[in-house]
Amino acid sequence: MPVVVAATLTFGPLAVIFGLFGQPALARAMGRLWGRTLLWSWGVEVTVRGSAPSGPAVYAANHASALDIPLVFAYLPADFRVLHKRSLYLVPVIGWYLYLGGHIGVDRSNPFRARRSLSRAVARIRGGTSVLVFPEGTRNRESAGVAAFKRGSFVLALEAGVPVVPVSLRGVKRIAPRGLLRLRPGPVHVTLHEAVATDGMPVEEAATLAERVRAVVATGCQEDAA
């Protein structure tokens, strides 16, 4: 815990400062160092397989634990912004980093504001920004498998006309079965699967696309269910 606190209080304010002064690349570098420091301190060994496509994409990952956040910031080999609950902006340091880093907050309590946030996200994706989503919605604590993916994240990809990259975070539930407080050292695998093209696919097929991507992610996480 001392390392976690020290890393957050060191890299967090630096990321905020870089964000304030219009240096997003340096802000993201601080986020990457923060994530890697935390994972190192917890004894988490990370293996990354696959690569990011050129150009913007929607990255869709399973969500098993709070460990997923430092994991993707540290090791996802892409320049991306996270689609997250707007309420996270209220969290000191981390919320400021998300806001100043240009990550996309969605107000889930208000359908009109949520839709407006998603429309802005579509515009940013079309402008070249990749987005990471956790389509299960909340952390899937109960099941060893991958829960159903909500269609909203895939509407983003279809409206923006960009591919979806399935991302499997495997091993997370094994080393953090009850959250970070009971985390035990061990290996975690991040797999970027082949991108799923959305060319010519209508928005009405978002649910079909969601299930197709979920199946790929679930296959990459099968070891967790064993």
C-alpha positions as CSV (number, residue, x, y, z in Angstrom):
1,M,0.0,0.0,0.0
2,P,2.8,2.5,0.6
3,V,4.0,2.0,-2.9
4,V,0.5,2.4,-4.3
5,V,-0.1,5.7,-2.4
6,A,3.4,7.0,-3.3
7,A,2.9,6.2,-7.0
8,T,-0.6,7.7,-7.1
9,L,0.6,10.9,-5.3
10,T,3.7,11.1,-7.6
11,F,2.4,10.3,-11.1
12,G,-1.2,11.5,-10.6
13,P,-0.3,15.2,-10.0
14,L,2.3,15.1,-12.7
15,A,-0.3,13.8,-15.1
16,V,-2.7,16.5,-14.0
17,I,-0.1,19.2,-14.5
18,F,0.8,18.0,-18.0
19,G,-2.9,17.9,-18.9
20,L,-3.4,21.5,-17.7
21,F,-0.5,22.6,-19.9
22,G,-1.7,20.8,-23.0
23,Q,0.7,17.9,-23.0
24,P,-1.6,14.9,-23.4
25,A,1.2,12.5,-24.5
26,L,3.2,13.2,-21.3
27,A,0.0,12.9,-19.2
28,R,-0.7,9.4,-20.7
29,A,3.0,8.5,-20.1
30,M,2.4,9.3,-16.4
31,G,-0.7,7.1,-16.4
32,R,1.4,4.2,-17.9
33,L,4.1,4.6,-15.3
34,W,1.5,4.7,-12.6
35,G,-0.1,1.4,-13.8
36,R,3.2,-0.4,-14.2
37,T,4.4,0.7,-10.8
38,L,1.3,-0.6,-9.1
39,L,1.4,-3.9,-11.0
40,W,5.1,-4.3,-10.1
41,S,4.5,-3.7,-6.5
42,W,1.7,-6.3,-6.4
43,G,3.9,-8.9,-8.1
44,V,1.7,-9.1,-11.2
45,E,3.5,-10.4,-14.3
46,V,1.9,-9.2,-17.5
47,T,2.2,-10.8,-21.0
48,V,0.7,-8.9,-24.0
49,R,-0.3,-10.7,-27.2
50,G,-1.5,-9.1,-30.4
51,S,-1.2,-5.6,-31.7
52,A,-3.3,-2.5,-32.2
53,P,-4.6,-1.7,-35.7
54,S,-3.6,1.5,-37.4
55,G,-6.2,4.2,-37.1
56,P,-9.0,4.7,-34.5
57,A,-10.9,1.8,-33.1
58,V,-13.1,0.8,-30.2
59,Y,-11.4,-1.6,-27.8
60,A,-13.8,-3.9,-25.9
61,A,-12.5,-5.6,-22.9
62,N,-14.0,-7.8,-20.1
63,H,-14.2,-6.3,-16.7
64,A,-13.3,-8.6,-13.8
65,S,-11.7,-6.4,-11.2
66,A,-10.4,-2.9,-10.2
67,L,-7.1,-4.3,-11.3
68,D,-8.3,-3.9,-14.9
69,I,-7.8,-0.1,-14.7
70,P,-4.0,0.0,-14.0
71,L,-3.6,-3.0,-16.3
72,V,-5.0,-1.3,-19.4
73,F,-3.3,2.0,-18.7
74,A,0.0,0.2,-18.3
75,Y,0.0,-2.3,-21.1
76,L,-2.7,-1.8,-23.7
77,P,-0.5,-1.0,-26.8
78,A,-2.7,1.8,-28.1
79,D,-3.4,5.5,-27.6
80,F,-6.9,5.5,-26.2
81,R,-9.4,7.2,-24.0
82,V,-11.6,5.4,-21.5
83,L,-15.4,5.5,-21.6
84,H,-16.3,5.8,-17.8
85,K,-18.8,6.9,-15.3
86,R,-18.9,10.6,-15.0
87,S,-19.0,10.3,-11.2
88,L,-15.3,9.3,-11.3
89,Y,-14.5,12.9,-11.9
90,L,-15.2,13.5,-8.2
91,V,-12.4,11.2,-7.2
92,P,-9.3,13.3,-6.2
93,V,-6.3,13.0,-8.5
94,I,-7.7,10.1,-10.6
95,G,-10.8,12.0,-11.5
96,W,-8.8,15.1,-12.4
97,Y,-6.5,13.0,-14.6
98,L,-9.4,11.5,-16.4
99,Y,-11.0,14.9,-17.0
100,L,-7.8,16.7,-18.1
101,G,-6.6,13.6,-20.1
102,G,-9.7,13.9,-22.3
103,H,-11.3,10.6,-21.2
104,I,-15.0,10.4,-21.8
105,G,-17.4,10.6,-18.9
106,V,-21.0,9.4,-19.3
107,D,-23.8,10.5,-16.9
108,R,-25.7,7.2,-16.6
109,S,-28.3,8.7,-14.3
110,N,-29.6,11.0,-17.1
111,P,-30.5,9.4,-20.5
112,F,-30.4,12.7,-22.4
113,R,-26.9,13.6,-21.0
114,A,-25.7,10.0,-21.6
115,R,-26.7,10.2,-25.2
116,R,-25.1,13.6,-25.6
117,S,-21.9,12.2,-24.2
118,L,-22.0,9.3,-26.5
119,S,-22.6,11.6,-29.5
120,R,-19.5,13.5,-28.5
121,A,-17.6,10.3,-28.3
122,V,-18.6,9.3,-31.8
123,A,-17.4,12.6,-33.1
124,R,-14.0,12.1,-31.4
125,I,-13.6,8.6,-32.7
126,R,-14.3,9.9,-36.2
127,G,-11.6,12.5,-35.6
128,G,-9.1,9.8,-34.9
129,T,-9.4,9.0,-31.2
130,S,-9.6,5.4,-30.1
131,V,-11.8,4.5,-27.1
132,L,-11.6,1.7,-24.6
133,V,-14.9,0.3,-23.3
134,F,-15.9,-2.3,-20.7
135,P,-19.2,-3.5,-22.3
136,E,-20.2,-5.6,-19.3
137,G,-21.0,-2.3,-17.7
138,T,-19.9,-3.1,-14.1
139,R,-17.3,-5.5,-12.8
140,N,-18.4,-9.1,-13.2
141,R,-17.6,-10.3,-9.7
142,E,-19.9,-13.3,-9.5
143,S,-19.3,-15.4,-12.6
144,A,-16.0,-16.9,-13.8
145,G,-17.0,-16.2,-17.4
146,V,-17.7,-13.1,-19.4
147,A,-21.1,-11.5,-18.8
148,A,-23.3,-10.2,-21.6
149,F,-22.0,-7.2,-23.5
150,K,-24.3,-4.2,-23.6
151,R,-25.0,-2.9,-27.1
152,G,-24.4,0.8,-26.4
153,S,-20.6,0.5,-26.7
154,F,-21.0,-1.0,-30.1
155,V,-23.4,1.6,-31.3
156,L,-20.3,3.9,-30.9
157,A,-18.3,1.8,-33.3
158,L,-21.1,1.5,-35.9
159,E,-21.9,5.2,-35.9
160,A,-18.3,6.1,-36.1
161,G,-17.5,3.5,-38.8
162,V,-14.5,2.0,-37.0
163,P,-13.5,-1.6,-36.2
164,V,-13.9,-3.2,-32.8
165,V,-10.9,-4.8,-31.2
166,P,-11.8,-7.6,-28.7
167,V,-9.5,-7.5,-25.7
168,S,-9.2,-10.5,-23.3
169,L,-7.9,-9.8,-19.8
170,R,-7.1,-13.3,-18.6
171,G,-5.9,-14.3,-15.1
172,V,-7.3,-11.3,-13.3
173,K,-10.0,-13.2,-11.4
174,R,-7.4,-15.8,-10.4
175,I,-5.1,-13.3,-8.7
176,A,-7.7,-10.9,-7.5
177,P,-10.8,-13.1,-6.7
178,R,-12.1,-10.7,-4.1
179,G,-10.7,-7.3,-5.2
180,L,-7.4,-5.6,-4.7
181,L,-7.3,-6.1,-0.9
182,R,-6.9,-9.8,-1.4
183,L,-4.7,-9.7,-4.5
184,R,-2.0,-12.4,-4.7
185,P,1.0,-12.3,-7.1
186,G,0.7,-14.1,-10.4
187,P,0.6,-13.8,-14.2
188,V,-2.0,-11.9,-16.2
189,H,-2.4,-12.1,-20.0
190,V,-3.6,-9.2,-22.2
191,T,-4.7,-10.4,-25.6
192,L,-5.7,-8.1,-28.5
193,H,-7.7,-10.2,-31.0
194,E,-8.1,-9.6,-34.6
195,A,-10.2,-6.4,-35.2
196,V,-13.8,-7.0,-36.2
197,A,-14.8,-4.8,-39.2
198,T,-18.0,-2.8,-39.0
199,D,-18.0,-1.6,-42.6
200,G,-21.6,-1.4,-44.0
201,M,-23.1,-2.8,-40.8
202,P,-26.2,-0.9,-39.7
203,V,-26.7,0.4,-36.1
204,E,-29.6,-2.0,-35.7
205,E,-27.1,-4.9,-35.6
206,A,-25.3,-3.5,-32.5
207,A,-26.6,-6.4,-30.3
208,T,-25.4,-9.0,-32.9
209,L,-22.0,-7.3,-33.0
210,A,-21.8,-7.2,-29.2
211,E,-22.4,-10.9,-28.9
212,R,-19.9,-11.7,-31.6
213,V,-17.2,-9.7,-29.8
214,R,-18.2,-11.1,-26.4
215,A,-17.7,-14.6,-27.8
216,V,-14.2,-13.8,-28.9
217,V,-13.3,-12.2,-25.6
218,A,-14.8,-15.1,-23.7
219,T,-12.7,-17.6,-25.7
220,G,-9.6,-15.7,-24.8
221,C,-10.6,-15.9,-21.1
222,Q,-11.5,-19.6,-21.0
223,E,-8.7,-20.4,-18.6
224,D,-10.4,-18.2,-16.0
225,A,-13.5,-20.3,-16.2
226,A,-11.6,-23.6,-15.9
